[in-house]
Structures are given as structure tokens and as C-alpha cells.
Amino acid sequence: MWATLFLAVGAGAIFQVVWQIGRLMGNGDDGTIFAPLNVAGVVAGMLVMYATGLLVTG
């Protein structure tokens, strides 16, 4: 029961952070999160994450 409660609190906190970042990204000049700079940042982050995953042996 405690694990479920703490998992729910953690998931809610992560969702709140993602929601706030999405709102901040949407407050740009064109008012969308799909601006070229936002998309480039997300793609660059995914590439770095993928490259890091290749370097870590598990």
C-alpha cells in the first residue's frame, strides 16, 4: 500500500513538472511547443540519451 502511495506521489510530481515545462515552452513567439528550437532541443536530448545508453554496459 505504501509503495503505491509513494509511486502515485512521485508520478504526480513528474507530471506537474512536465506540465509546467510544456506551458513555458508554449509561451514563445509562435505560441506552440513545436517551434523549431524546441523540437531541436528534444531531438538533441534524445540523441544524447541514446548515445549514453550505448556507452553503459548492463
Secondary structure, DSSP 8 states (H G I E B T S, - for coil): -HHHHHHHHHHHHHHHHHHHHHHHHHTSSSS-TT-HHHHHHHHHHHHHHHHHHHHS--
